[in-house]
């Protein structure tokens, strides 16, 4: 028998979630279908004071992690379970930083195996007593999900270990990826059971659930969701080796805020977004952010802290058990260096032992005095090469002890799985903590050590935890907490000699130096605790969500290509019926059309207009009420040739530098000068950067020079573009040109040239001949067309247009724009223009004007 939460995996794989039964469980403010919120079902509904129950509720937080913050043991009679909070769980501790009136739910899996027939009962107990919603994964899915994809593929890769061969790491296995996806869908189903989008925040934790945001955003478009990665994020060169790397990136970008421990991790993530998705980040008043289909994705850099109250509680417990006194007696006359690590290939335990061996070999004065106590916590999963690393560590311990052992002295004390009180006591007696991890997301061992060395104030039993208020840290530069603890001695753990020297420096330091370093660290650790971390994260999440919630959202794409398109709330599809009605009422119309991407598909091989476009333009131009312009970045020669049969069509070429109102008129230039002497200055500069930047090129226009690096390495190209921008601005400072950067380009063009100025010129000329526009249609598809949309808004405000003018600024495709309307593609644009042409009142046209395509 299988739990209802895991039935029909085929449906789950297709994204179809089974309906949730309501017969046995009644969840508070449950949402089973987006938009339908179940009625509140608690005692307040039946109370005398609830005749008019309020539907307004305070915000709630749903914390989603791989494991619930619970401990579970079987009852003595083996019938049922006993559950209790796991006080050491970070996701439980972070509650201290949330508002007191914020209701918190937890979604995750249990560390024990609950048989299917008990799962419903256990779910109800956990919901009622702990506000926890367990996710039960089928055994085969769990093994492939956690021990497979998480621990054998993501975990090594995120710690810079590449699967170079089958014997060195695990090659990518698509079946493990599919199990990862299924597991994330099951977590999503459980979140949906308890979510109320109007009230709830969702905070997802760590690499186990990186594709969960896509499933939640697909179900509920307007959802407030953050993600925090507790592991390192590798450089783009490493991350790009992951075959499903792009899918994971796009899933993370379905959140509102993504958190990292250090700037290095965030920088690597942003570099991956740039190289793999073409997204560039920007800084907004000190906050890093990505723009992703109209939504702002915040990037938060905030190292987690420790729970001060929990550590103090453990210190009191160890004080009562008098562990410290026993250890001080055991190590009397010795200097204790301490290592506390999980059994993991990335913790660098053997490197630490080799450094200790080197120290004793080359510094005999420390033999018989310096002791390295290495505490090893159990491995968190079936990681790679654990058996080999255990053998290697044990062999090193034996060799060092055999070589330097003396009566009453062993240089290495290896402790496997100590009690918490014992570990806390070791913190108290250690003169120095040594962390030599080769990669680690954060590592809170130094923080815990600092708190324990600060000691308890007013201990009521023995005075073992009065605190020395001195501490020294030797830390790997490759761990997340390293940037936060600036008083530590940082080392490259691969450099055995330098690590040994750092250990000697730490234990040889004067008491004054130890105290000063300790005070500096203690101030930071005590103020940047886990509550502060969660409080700041929630504040940033609220701010980002508020910005995104002001916009109108659509879900687009399938699979992991799904994303939410966020647009201005007034942004809507252009109705043909509405525009035709306004067109028929108007007496003076201005029509401005971009070419590429608007009248001609960007994917078309032939760029010349078809007969249907020529016919439509001629019919529109033939109506005496119309002023029609093609406004394009293309050259005037190309546009003149293509539209040679459209005699009454106005053309603005090269973004308006050249303008012609009809075929019978001469071209006019709209720039400060027709001299192009500046090109002789700018072109050599661009050539220098082109030679130095593989994949870049120069496009020469009559009025402009464009350097593009779309085919170059984007990171290097972006850096070169910034350098070139400064270089060109410097050498062209006295020239009448503007130097601008765009998407993968740097452009030099005459000052005062833009499509917006073309629109202003057209409106002004219509006023001058007594035909103030009462109808404006402007269609474009790229950034340069945004200037026209802005110019139309300014013309309305400046009364250049008629007071009751009908204005239709329209972009092609659903994307962020200053336009108020959109059409999906060029086919819809041509269809809409055909509808306008049909109701136009054209003069008789010649056969040539009705025309054929050129």
ABEGO torsion letter per residue (X at the ends): XBBAAABGAAAAAAGBBBBBBAAABBBBGBBABBGBBBBBBBAAAABAAAABBBABBBBBBBBBBABBBBBBBBBAAGBEBBBBBBAABAAAAAAAABBAABBBBBBEBBABBBBAAAAAAAAAAAAAAAGBBBBBBBAAAAAAAAABAAAAAAAAAAAGBBBABAABEBBBBAAAAAAAAAAAAAAAAAAAAABBAAABBBBBBEAAAAAAAAAAAAABABBBBBBBBABBBBBAAAAAABAAAAAAAAAAAABABBBBABAAAAAAAAAAAAAAAGBBBBBBGGBBBBBBGGBBBBBBBBBBBBBAAAAAAAAAAAAAAGAAAAAAAAABGBBBBBBBBBBBAAAGAAAAAAAAAAAAAABAAABGABBBBBBBBBBABBBBGAAAAAAAAAAAAAAAAAAABBBGBBABBBBBGBBAAAAAAAAAABABBBBABABBAAEAAAAAAAAAAAEBBGBABBAAAAEAGBBBBBBBAABAAAAABAABBBBBAABAAAAAAAAAAAAABBAAAAAAAAAAAAAAAAABBAAAAAAAAAAAAAAAAAAAAABBBBBBEBEAABBBBBBBAABBBBBAAAAAAAAAABABBBBBBBABGAABBAABABABBBAAAAAAAAAAAABAABBBBBBBABBAAAAAAAAAABAABBBBBGGGABBBABAABBBBBBBABABAAAAAAAAAAAAAAAAABBGBBBBBBAABBBBBAAABBAAAAAAAAAAAAAAAAAAAAABBBBBBBBBGBBBBBBBGBBAAAAAAAAAAAAAAAGBBBABBBBBBABAAAAAAAAAAAAAAAAGABBAABBBBBBBBEBBBBABABBBABAAAAAAAAAAAAAABBBBBBBAAAAEBBX
